[in-house]
Amino acid sequence: MSSVERLIGKQAPYFSMEALSADGEHFVRVALPDYAGKWLELFFYPMDFTFVCPTELTAFSEHRETFRAAGAELLSVSTDSVYTHQAWQRNGLGGLGYPMAADQTLRVCADYGVLLEEEGVALRGLFLIDPEQKVRYSVIHDNNIGRNADELLRKVEAAQFVAEHPNEVCPAKWKKGANTLKPSIDLVGKI
C-alpha cells in the first residue's frame, strides 16, 4: 500500500495544462503561476458526458460570481481533451464561465493524489490554494458523491479569515460574520 503525501500547508504542486477558456471558445494554457496572488479552487472530476459531473460543474458556474466576489478563481480538471470539453459545453453542458483544463498526461492528477491509474480518470478532489500558492484545504472522495458549492464557498471564506486572523479559529458551521474562537494558549495551527 502506498502512502499519500500531505499537501496541506505545502506549496501546491506545479501544473501547466491546455484548457478550454472561460468563454468556452478558445484553447489556452493555464499554469499555477497564473493564479499567484489569488485564491484558487482547483477541482478535479472524472470525465465529461457523465452523470454527477454536470451537476457539479454547473453548480460551480452558478456560484462563480460569488466565488469571484470572495476573491477565488475556479479551475476544473479532468483527463478529457480540450476538444471533449468544448463538445460537452456546446452539446448540453452550456457555458461555465471558468476554464476547463485537460490533464491528458495524467501528471497533474497524480501530483495531487487523485488519479485512478487503472481507469485513467480522476477522483473528485478539490484543493483550495492561497495567494502564496500553498494548499489550505483539500478533500478527495468517491466519484459517486457530488460536491456542494455553498459548502465550498464557506471553506474559502473560513480559510481567508484564518489567513487574515492567525490567532483565531473557525468552529464547525462557522459562516462569514459569525463569531470565531480565540484560544487562550498558543494552539493555533497545532490543533
Helices and strands as residue ranges (DSSP letters): E 16-20, E 27-31, G 32-35, E 39-44, H 52-62, H 64-69, E 72-78, H 82-88, I 89-93, E 100-102, H 107-111, E 115-116, E 121-122, E 124-129, E 135-141, H 149-164
